[in-house]
Amino acid sequence: MAELKLNDTSFLVSETDKKGIITFANEDFCQIAGFTLEELVGKPHSIVRHPDMPKAAFADLWKTVQSGQVWTGYVKNACKNRQDYYWVYATVYPTQYGYMSCRRMASRDEIDRAQALYQTLK
């Protein structure tokens, strides 16, 4: 199991419908997650959900965006091979047709703080 690291210029973007089904993913997202665009479109965004992520984090995300608000937070995602993973700082925006998620590199300090918090939510 290896942690993949985004670089300073990585910017992962995906869009989903209101049910969380992927309708678009950019090249950075496909590359780090190890999927092709064709493998992602039509699948639930949870395809990259890492089992270490507490359910409470996603419950908060959904509650926030479904109320029309923007959600931000740190997310540990799983790669296609289900062994590798990567951390991101995510911003999820409600749109007219669903949701857009924009993600950038998280620093080691941000990741450490998120992991400590998430341990209290399990």
N, C-alpha and C positions, 0 to 999 in steps of 0.2 A: 504494500500500500504506500503510495507516494503522494505528497502534496504538490500539486502543480501550482506554479506562481505566475500570476499575471504580471505584465510589465506596466510601466508608467503610461504607455500609450494604449493599452488594451481598453476597449469599451464594448462591453457585451450588451446587445439589444435584442429583445424579443417582444413579440406582441401576441396576445391571446384574445379569444372571444370571452364573453361574460362567464363562461363555465371553466375557463382556464385551459382551453385547448389551443395549442400553439398555431398561429397563422403566419408568423414570420420569425426568422432568426437571422442575425447578421453573421458574417464570416468569423468574427472574433469568438462569438458564442459557440458556433459549430466547432471551431478548431480546438478550443480549450476543453469542451465537453466530449469531443471525440465522435460526434454525430455528423452526418451529412444533413443538409437542409431538408432533403426528402424524408429522412428518418425522423425528423422532429415535427414537421408540419402535420397537423392532424392528431398529434399525441398530447396528452395532458402535460402541463408544465412540470408536474410532479415526477416526470421521467428522470429529472436530474436531482430529485430530493435525496439528500443524504440521511441515513437512519439516525445519525447523531443529532439532527435538528429537532428541537422540542416541538411538539404539536402546538403548544401555546404560541410560539412565534408565528406560525402560519395562521392560527386562529385570529391573532391580532392583525396580521396583514389583510386577511379577507374582510374582517369587520371594518377596518379602516378604508380600504378601497371601495367596498360596496356602499359605504356611506358618502362616497364622492371625495374623500380626502386622499392626499398623497401619503404613502407609507415609505419609511426609510429604515434600513437595518442591515445587519451583517448576516450573511447566509453562507453556510457550508453546503456546497453542491457536490454530487457524485458524478463521475465521468461514466461514459458508456460501459467501460470495462468493469464498473462497480467496485474497483479496487482503488483507483486514483480519485482524488478530490481536489477542490479548489475553493477558496474563500473569496467572497466579494462584498463590497458595500453596495447595496441595492437601493434604488429608488423606483417605486412602482406607482404609476400614474393611471387613474381612471381615464378612459377615453370614451368617445361616443359608442364604439362598438365592442369595447372590452377593456383591456389593460395593456400598458406598455411598461416594460421593466428595463431600466438602464443600470448597468453595473460596471464598477471600476475596481481597481486593485484595492485591497484592504492592507493596511500596514500590520506588521507583526504585533505591535502593541494593541491595535484595534482588535485583531483576531484573539489575542490572549484575553482581553477584557470580555469579548463576546463569549468565548468558551467558558469563562468563569461564571458569567451570568446564566448561560444556558444550562450549566450543571445544576443550578438552583431551580430550574423550571421542569426538570425531568421527573 
